[in-house]
């Protein structure tokens, strides 16, 4: 079997041969009349052996090639489907021999008449053809597919060529994004854009990427979230805003995390976190129906149903239901012992709320397979959210929820804190923690606090990850399967 280097050398020889024949192996354009699926659909009613007499011009990548002396059958693949091409020496004697200079992977433009073979396949009988691009590298495994996962991620362009299910995943990604946009616009949300480069980062608990703006001689950060800018827009008078955004967090790379990821954030004036529940459920329902025509679909061996209403538990209730731990009746010392028992890592001198959250993340998250809201998180979990309105919960828990599907956290929502005095106090405390070495604490953002001093109305806000959503709805196990070019180690 020839080596890859030998195959490349042979293809280069064919390229030179085409040039010697006066043929440009890289022409400028091709006037296509039909896509491959259009041909197959339009002439599907031909009987076996029948010719339509209609001429078409089609093009695509050669994905199968069978030469039989003075006849050749091949398949070309365009963005949507394969189509069979038949070339016969008697029909194109002047150029037939050039097909010997073509290989699988080359792009071909074909003019010909449509007929149906005796086996029932719609086919184009070529009266003219031209090589539109001479490929130099052979495709892997002669179209049996690219299986090495590392190579698939690093060379996504090859993965897309040889694995049609991968192409379908990214087509479905686009459909899901479109369904999200339509759902929000139907509710009169305004799509906006906010800065990716920020002088002060905020809106999430994460370590940022830092860079330097030479012309202004200042350090800036890639955003970890658009939250604080979107809230400024609510202050400015918009009632409903949303943004599709790329965020960047200098954290782990694993099955559910990529340093650069896509999300949607939205904010609605005169609303709270309960309104965000309704919106998220409707968004997932619309996306599932766009792909599956139903609220039910399979994900990694489980049948998921995103129909309303989703289950909802407070974090304390979930810890009781799924782990048998009644946190309300336990002291900090008791919870600390449970963390040691279950090998749950916690910070030094953790509060009761932090212990509850750590136990929940370790013992409960993976059990939340069907869509579930976890509400009433410990106060310590974020400085940007209102306290629970119930007097017996205020001070301990906040009006926050995280939704879960298939054991994954898929979003985050608040009744947004709009008291500027309390917001200043909380951000100043976060800034002190940051100076003390807490890498994921929030820096002080004086301009943001000043903005809400002008008045931020009652507001519900939510962010949810697009990549994880697409993983779940398209049944892909890793976030790398739904990002065209995931980050890979050198």
Steps between C-alpha positions, in 0.01 A plus 500: 500500500647840404593743774325833543807676360487282189129571452560874531785477249274319252228764539754775440603318183139498383474870575801567280354278227178704499699821466696351205167424332406865535247428774490727804457261797370793707246691284324811626133395508238254380141581398296241688132461409395255772626372833532124537182453706307718254596263218409190699165642609394655168565185297413241764191386308694380197463128443816282506683539170306816405679820391346842557680677216547795738849649529642601837826641632606357835816502708655359813786303651573155359427249775497176305661408169466179293679491165403218263692555177288725283245574773532656843254530787567744779317684776536867575409654834379858539399667827183294526514166317676258266416462132610230256679603179545276194778573252522307173781522245256505207330815637816699575785346296707821493525535878416157643864410572525799737289316755812288560655815643222532758505350849264467792501835676520708181217740420325434170254701292275295270258587220268223388155350469309338783394136486420222742713185497350154482567472874289812559767764574456851358819570303649767273633372166792736438537690174771722648706511818783702650717468806418798723769433760778242494552377856851400601438316825309169498199472726540262795413132476349527152172642630458249781511794736735686726493324837790642703332748732807723540543534123128566455517803730830632366406454134129575510505574127583133433252383762225694323588343165498139609242494781157618383357477852749767607380732224145436617591594858618843392200553273286423804709739706403780262134397518505505880659846509239621253220359716638678810513831316147461365362411843654806666405735218141372519502629859621845386856458627753726326822335383804707599880484501728587789882510531710187482809691615425650840707722731333330798357149477197378692172314492637160591734314733795415279864580434522727193742520208706817517653692210642847434369780280818662369354823362339592834772338712248311712426143599165361389317170544307267274150496644390218725136616465307795352281544809611837631477667158156354430373631834629844403271479196200430726603807701510689170135429433469175305248257648627177345846428357694190402841421356660202328857522618836331516635487854849406613595337829849388595390175656493124443467343157287186521188328369274793591743795501684689227692822579307678222130422505169632368209611711187712504433756772171683534347755736138604546389804699212464748559123517671258737661157490164322473441670164837367384378145570216541252727645234763227529244220482346650186845545343589133557161383373538705181855372444405136558209527259721670239729193498279208603145623440429407863592594855645149543843389380780262592814609679773247580259217580233710673172627356479870585169688492517881520124556512366729773499510792855408593564366850611762751668465840685732730863399548421385854201295376712339227769406752232332713325325207802373307765460771298451819666799669273734699725806495255716697545280806878472476767731638805621312703237685259226389517616139880518519510138614281399207737678262793307645300176484412551133842647411347832399757777468414833667685824568655580836243609760196442278161640596195280539375618162827408331489154658143447380597604149810278496301194612229571244752525216669174598201286600200631309591661165564178308161362609304781334437331166158639410465881475513641853527845655708534817399819679589694818878479491714608797558875531876451467469362145474840323507873583258595219169349614214603730443328832198269522188703573380255767616638840612160632723446193638852452862527604565132432372446147458701180245502217714306259446184301720273294330259257636148448458240227690170470696580815634825353440856613368680192438856618466753778231755589441769763256744635762768441633704790406863432572665836815704425599527868495123550662445160790728591550319831502158335737598219737669745505178701570304180783738413652438843479125440667545161787692658532223757554244224152375406555476122130466411373790711350807329704819467336828600324664204436859603329594175255211529405602854458860383273381221256329735509807725302661216241227554477139385135389504405156634668268251519131425816381327626173360791351313515155345766313307437437132768231471361279777147553369610377158689206655181387669254553215730344237611212725873577509704394802764775490492875456779453244253317276285812460772766460650516152854566624530414871809605688767230493834466673798565273 
